[in-house]
Amino acid sequence: MSFLTNIFYPKQERNFRKQLRNVLGFTPSKLNLYKTALSHRSVREGADENNERLEFLGDAILSSVVAHYLFMRYPYKEEGFLTEMRSKMVNRNQLNDIAVKIGLKKITIYNRFDNSLKISQIFGNTLEALVGAVYLDKGYEQTQKWVTLQIINPHLYMQDLENLDINQKNKLYGWANKNGKTLEFETLEEKIENGRRLFTIAAKIDGVVIAEAKAYNKKDASQVAAQIAIEKINLL
């Protein structure tokens, strides 16, 4: 299958439909809609051809579904708890991990020669776009069932999330303060790649770089760098 075009030959079309059905758990009705949901801007520049608009829609739908799920699951919890839990469930790292686990990385259509994309968060973005496609294809009620059965139940463990601190930078800052260390996050590089600014952020302890990460915004890059640093110093 060529990953530089949305034009498939009959055999490729059948293979794509089969792979998509394996990921979704159902046979999609509007195949072209899902092709758009899986097409990154690195191969499709047009707003009607890549998945950024569907990502915008899917983000809102996913947030709504998760909010309803939490509202029903925790009838006695306050707003602050519910808001924090929603953030834990739909944060970029979490969605990216889920996207890879369900097989989205294999069928996402992106520039595979761009090494920076392989370590970025585009698969989590693609998952949001896929939610948007399911919504347009099947409606809200079916999307709600699909998100619950295919994303929340098998991949999001509420008890673990309740105890999870998702702000890795704060966790690392806390460790640094406790141990008399100086922690800094420094932008090592900022460049334009595929029409977007790509940042390389380093986590430095006492002036020494211990972790680096790349992302299309500084916040995501610094959080990933913090997570890598936490793993290196065994602060898990």
Buried (B, 14 or more C-beta within 10 A) or exposed (E): EEBEEBEBEEEEBEBBBEBBEEBBEBEBEEBEBBBBBBBBBBBBEEEEBBBBBBBEBBBEBBBBBBBEBBEEEBEEBEEEEBEBBBBBBBBBBBBBBBBBEBBBBEBBBBBEEBEBBEEBBBBBBBBBBBBBBBBBBBEEEEBBEBBBEBBBEEBBEBEEBEEBEBBBBEBBBBBBEEEEEEBEBBEBEEEEBBEEEBBBBBBBBEEEBBBBBBBBBBEBBBBBBBBBBBEEBEBE
